[in-house]
Amino acid sequence: MFEENGPSTLPPVPSQSQTTPKLEGLLNKNMRIRMTDGRTLVGLFLCTDRDCNVILGSAQEFLKSTDTFSQGEPRVLGLAMIPGHHIVSIEVESDSLENT
């Protein structure tokens, strides 16, 4: 049996009404996604799903982790789908956010 030991220590899960506007605000913004295998993909955020898979448009692949969007020799991918379980981190280019 489970015993109640006071309030739950888990953070509350945001409702869909809270997350949808935030995600919509990120549409067509430049994103940098670092993956578990060390690759970094940079491109326009087009969509995601409930499994946290992400679709990037005009994507470029960087083999080594970089601190800025423009360093390294990129490989042009075009449209790319990144499985959610391979995503380590997601960053949004600050210039893209300031324009909104």
N, CA and C of each residue as an Amber inpcrd file, in Angstrom:
protein
   300
   0.8260000  -1.1790000   0.0000000   0.0000000   0.0000000   0.0000000
   0.8750000   1.2480000   0.0000000   0.3750000   2.3100000  -0.5560000
   1.0850000   3.5760000  -0.6060000   0.6440000   4.4480000   0.5600000
   1.6100000   5.1540000   1.1350000   1.2970000   6.0840000   2.2120000
   1.4820000   7.5040000   1.7230000   0.6450000   8.3850000   2.2090000
   0.7440000   9.7990000   1.8600000   1.7180000  10.4650000   2.8190000
   2.8450000  10.9850000   2.3000000   3.8620000  11.6280000   3.1270000
   3.9390000  13.1140000   2.8630000   2.8370000  13.7610000   2.6740000
   2.8540000  15.1990000   2.4010000   2.7630000  15.4590000   0.9160000
   3.0770000  16.7090000   0.5200000   2.9410000  17.0850000  -0.8950000
   3.9440000  16.3510000  -1.7790000   3.5450000  16.1450000  -3.0060000
   4.3990000  15.4750000  -3.9860000   5.6220000  16.3270000  -4.2910000
   6.7610000  15.6770000  -4.5320000   7.9830000  16.4090000  -4.8610000
   8.1440000  16.6120000  -6.3620000   7.2560000  16.0240000  -7.1500000
   7.3330000  16.1910000  -8.5990000   6.7610000  17.5370000  -9.0010000
   7.4030000  18.2170000  -9.9770000   6.8550000  19.5020000 -10.4400000
   5.5420000  19.2710000 -11.1720000   4.6400000  20.2370000 -11.1390000
   3.3770000  20.0640000 -11.8560000   3.6100000  20.0040000 -13.3590000
   2.8340000  19.1900000 -14.0200000   2.9280000  19.0550000 -15.4760000
   2.1270000  20.1890000 -16.1050000   2.7540000  20.9950000 -16.9910000
   2.0110000  22.0850000 -17.6340000   0.8660000  21.5340000 -18.4670000
  -0.2400000  22.2240000 -18.4580000  -1.3750000  21.7960000 -19.2660000
  -1.1290000  22.1680000 -20.7230000  -1.9130000  21.5680000 -21.6010000
  -1.7670000  21.8490000 -23.0280000  -2.0420000  23.3140000 -23.3150000
  -2.9610000  23.9300000 -22.5590000  -3.2730000  25.3350000 -22.7980000
  -2.0930000  26.2470000 -22.4520000  -1.1610000  25.7770000 -21.5950000
   0.0270000  26.5640000 -21.2610000   1.1540000  26.3440000 -22.2630000
   1.3100000  25.1240000 -22.7490000   2.4520000  24.8040000 -23.6060000
   2.2260000  25.1530000 -25.0670000   0.9970000  25.0560000 -25.5520000
   0.7300000  25.3090000 -26.9660000   1.1490000  26.7070000 -27.4020000
   0.7900000  27.7760000 -26.6770000   1.2360000  29.1120000 -27.1230000
   2.7590000  29.2670000 -27.1030000   3.4240000  28.6380000 -26.1580000
   4.8900000  28.7220000 -26.1000000   5.5110000  28.0500000 -27.3190000
   5.0130000  26.8630000 -27.6560000   5.5330000  26.1660000 -28.8360000
   5.2050000  26.9200000 -30.1130000   4.0100000  27.4730000 -30.2090000
   3.6420000  28.2480000 -31.3910000   4.5400000  29.4680000 -31.5430000
   4.9760000  30.0450000 -30.4360000   5.8790000  31.1880000 -30.4790000
   7.2650000  30.8380000 -30.9880000   7.6110000  29.5580000 -30.9470000
   8.9240000  29.1080000 -31.4180000   8.9200000  28.6710000 -32.8780000
   7.7540000  28.5910000 -33.4870000   7.6740000  28.1640000 -34.8880000
   8.5130000  29.0780000 -35.7820000   9.2410000  28.4870000 -36.7020000
  10.0960000  29.1820000 -37.6740000  11.2350000  29.9660000 -37.0230000
  11.6260000  29.5880000 -35.8080000  12.7940000  30.1830000 -35.1480000
  13.9760000  29.2410000 -35.3540000  15.1800000  29.8140000 -35.4220000
  16.3860000  29.0000000 -35.5430000  16.6550000  28.2850000 -34.2310000
  16.8920000  26.9810000 -34.3310000  17.1720000  26.1640000 -33.1530000
  18.4410000  25.3710000 -33.3510000  19.1090000  25.1210000 -32.2510000
  20.2790000  24.2330000 -32.2350000  19.9230000  23.0570000 -31.3480000
  19.9870000  21.8540000 -31.9040000  19.6520000  20.6480000 -31.1580000
  20.8850000  19.7710000 -31.0680000  21.3140000  19.4880000 -29.8380000
  22.4390000  18.5820000 -29.6140000  21.8850000  17.1860000 -29.3940000
  22.5590000  16.2140000 -30.0180000  22.0780000  14.8350000 -29.9710000
  23.0250000  13.9450000 -29.1760000  22.5250000  12.7650000 -28.7850000
  23.2920000  11.8500000 -27.9420000  24.5750000  11.3620000 -28.6030000
  24.6410000  11.3570000 -29.9350000  25.8390000  10.8710000 -30.6210000
  26.8690000  11.9750000 -30.8710000  26.6340000  13.1790000 -30.3230000
  27.5960000  14.2640000 -30.4440000  27.3260000  15.2280000 -31.5810000
  26.4240000  14.8800000 -32.4870000  26.0960000  15.7790000 -33.5900000
  25.2220000  16.9270000 -33.0990000  25.2920000  18.0340000 -33.8350000
  24.4380000  19.1920000 -33.5730000  23.7290000  19.5470000 -34.8650000
  22.4160000  19.7080000 -34.7890000  21.6300000  20.1180000 -35.9480000
  21.1050000  21.5230000 -35.7080000  21.2200000  22.3640000 -36.7230000
  20.7370000  23.7440000 -36.6520000  19.7540000  23.9370000 -37.7970000
  18.5760000  24.4770000 -37.4750000  17.5810000  24.7120000 -38.5140000
  16.3580000  25.3990000 -37.9500000  15.3460000  25.5620000 -38.7930000
  14.1030000  26.2150000 -38.4000000  13.1710000  25.2030000 -37.7580000
  12.6480000  25.5370000 -36.5840000  11.7030000  24.6740000 -35.8930000
  10.3750000  24.6830000 -36.6310000   9.9590000  23.5140000 -37.1330000
   8.7120000  23.4150000 -37.8820000   7.5990000  22.7520000 -37.0860000
   7.9190000  21.6860000 -36.3500000   6.8920000  21.0430000 -35.5410000
   7.4960000  20.0230000 -34.5880000   6.6640000  19.5700000 -33.6610000
   7.0190000  18.5180000 -32.7170000   5.7710000  17.6830000 -32.4740000
   5.9330000  16.5840000 -31.7400000   4.7820000  15.7560000 -31.4000000
   4.8570000  15.3700000 -29.9310000   3.9070000  14.5670000 -29.4770000
   3.8550000  14.2300000 -28.0550000   5.0140000  13.3510000 -27.6090000
   5.7490000  12.7360000 -28.5520000   6.9280000  11.9450000 -28.2190000
   8.2040000  12.7790000 -28.2380000   8.0590000  14.0850000 -28.4020000
   9.1700000  15.0430000 -28.4300000  10.0650000  14.8930000 -29.6540000
   9.5770000  14.2560000 -30.7120000  10.2940000  14.2570000 -31.9790000
  10.2030000  15.6720000 -32.5340000  11.2580000  16.1310000 -33.1870000
  11.3010000  17.4990000 -33.7000000  11.6040000  17.4680000 -35.1960000
  10.9170000  18.3080000 -35.9430000  11.1890000  18.4850000 -37.3720000
  11.8470000  19.8430000 -37.5640000  13.0280000  19.8430000 -38.1920000
  13.7350000  21.0790000 -38.5240000  13.7530000  21.2430000 -40.0380000
  13.5220000  22.4600000 -40.5050000  13.6450000  22.7830000 -41.9110000
  14.9590000  23.4890000 -42.1710000  15.4650000  23.3920000 -43.3750000
  16.7510000  24.0010000 -43.7540000  17.8430000  23.6180000 -42.7610000
  17.8420000  22.3630000 -42.3640000  18.7600000  21.8860000 -41.3270000
  20.1780000  21.6980000 -41.8430000  21.1240000  21.9890000 -40.9640000
  22.5390000  21.7390000 -41.2090000  23.0640000  20.9060000 -40.0560000
  23.9560000  19.9800000 -40.3720000  24.5340000  19.0960000 -39.3740000
  25.9800000  19.4990000 -39.0980000  26.3230000  19.6030000 -37.8270000
  27.6850000  19.8870000 -37.3880000  28.1590000  18.6710000 -36.6060000
  29.3380000  18.1430000 -36.9730000  29.8170000  16.9280000 -36.3290000
  30.3950000  17.1680000 -34.9490000  30.9270000  18.3400000 -34.6910000
  31.4720000  18.6430000 -33.3720000  30.5920000  19.6820000 -32.7160000
  30.4610000  19.5830000 -31.4010000  29.6730000  20.5510000 -30.6510000
  30.2990000  21.9310000 -30.7730000  29.4600000  22.9550000 -31.0210000
  29.9490000  24.3230000 -31.1820000  29.2240000  25.2580000 -30.2310000
  29.8520000  26.3870000 -29.9360000  29.2550000  27.3540000 -29.0340000
  28.4190000  28.3950000 -29.7580000  28.6090000  28.5300000 -31.0600000
  27.8200000  29.5030000 -31.8190000  27.1630000  28.8060000 -32.9890000
  26.1940000  29.4560000 -33.5830000  25.4700000  28.8600000 -34.6890000
  26.3260000  28.7650000 -35.9560000  27.3630000  29.5760000 -36.0850000
  28.0550000  29.6710000 -37.3670000  29.4090000  28.9650000 -37.4170000
  29.8750000  28.3300000 -36.3280000  31.1870000  27.6960000 -36.3620000
  31.1010000  26.2850000 -36.9290000  32.2400000  25.7710000 -37.4280000
  32.3210000  24.4050000 -37.9290000  31.9510000  24.3010000 -39.3970000
  32.2280000  23.1310000 -39.9810000  31.8870000  22.8430000 -41.3770000
  30.5540000  22.1110000 -41.4010000  29.4910000  22.7450000 -41.8490000
  28.1900000  22.0710000 -41.8310000  27.9760000  21.1680000 -43.0350000
  27.1050000  20.1950000 -42.8570000  26.6050000  19.3710000 -43.9460000
  25.1270000  19.7160000 -44.0910000  24.7000000  20.1200000 -45.2720000
  23.3250000  20.5340000 -45.4920000  22.4290000  19.3020000 -45.5610000
  21.3840000  19.2720000 -44.7220000  20.4520000  18.1570000 -44.6950000
  19.1070000  18.5160000 -45.3090000  18.6930000  19.7620000 -45.1870000
  17.3650000  20.1630000 -45.6350000  16.3590000  19.9030000 -44.5330000
  15.3600000  19.0510000 -44.8080000  14.3430000  18.7010000 -43.8260000
  14.8500000  17.5260000 -42.9960000  14.8060000  17.6670000 -41.6550000
  15.3380000  16.6120000 -40.7930000  14.3840000  16.3380000 -39.6430000
  14.2380000  15.0530000 -39.2970000  13.4590000  14.6500000 -38.1280000
  14.4220000  14.1050000 -37.0890000  14.3320000  14.6600000 -35.8790000
  15.1890000  14.2260000 -34.7830000  14.3190000  13.4790000 -33.7790000
  14.6050000  12.1910000 -33.5450000  13.8200000  11.4570000 -32.5470000
  14.0180000  12.0570000 -31.1560000  12.9320000  12.1840000 -30.4250000
  12.9840000  12.8100000 -29.1080000  13.9480000  12.1470000 -28.1480000
  14.0900000  10.8270000 -28.2190000  14.9730000  10.1290000 -27.2820000
  16.4540000  10.3540000 -27.5920000  16.7820000  10.9660000 -28.7320000
  18.1740000  11.2820000 -29.0690000  18.5360000  12.7370000 -28.7610000
  17.5840000  13.5330000 -28.3070000  17.8350000  14.9500000 -28.0390000
  18.4300000  15.1210000 -26.6470000  19.5770000  15.8120000 -26.6030000
  20.2330000  16.1220000 -25.3390000  19.8430000  17.5240000 -24.8940000
  19.8780000  18.4940000 -25.8220000  19.5020000  19.8720000 -25.4820000
  18.9720000  20.5860000 -26.7120000  18.1540000  21.5970000 -26.4440000
  17.5970000  22.4400000 -27.4960000  17.8310000  23.8810000 -27.0960000
  18.3900000  24.6600000 -28.0230000  18.5980000  26.0900000 -27.7970000
  17.9450000  26.8600000 -28.9330000  17.3640000  27.9970000 -28.5970000
  16.7640000  28.8700000 -29.6020000  17.6910000  30.0540000 -29.7880000
  17.9850000  30.3950000 -31.0480000  18.8580000  31.5310000 -31.3430000
  18.2380000  32.7960000 -30.7640000  19.0100000  33.5380000 -29.9890000
  18.4690000  34.7170000 -29.2850000  17.9650000  35.7810000 -30.2450000
  18.5920000  35.9520000 -31.4210000  18.1220000  36.9430000 -32.3930000
  16.6980000  36.6190000 -32.8520000  16.3770000  35.3330000 -32.9630000
  15.0460000  34.9320000 -33.3950000  14.0010000  35.3120000 -32.3590000
  14.3470000  35.2050000 -31.0740000  13.3960000  35.5340000 -30.0180000
  13.1980000  37.0290000 -29.8730000  14.2460000  37.8070000 -30.1000000
  14.1530000  39.2560000 -29.9400000  13.2880000  39.8900000 -31.0050000
  13.1580000  39.2460000 -32.1590000  12.3610000  39.7980000 -33.2460000
  10.8640000  39.6050000 -33.0530000  10.4630000  38.8340000 -32.0300000
   9.0300000  38.5830000 -31.8240000   8.4580000  39.5050000 -30.7910000
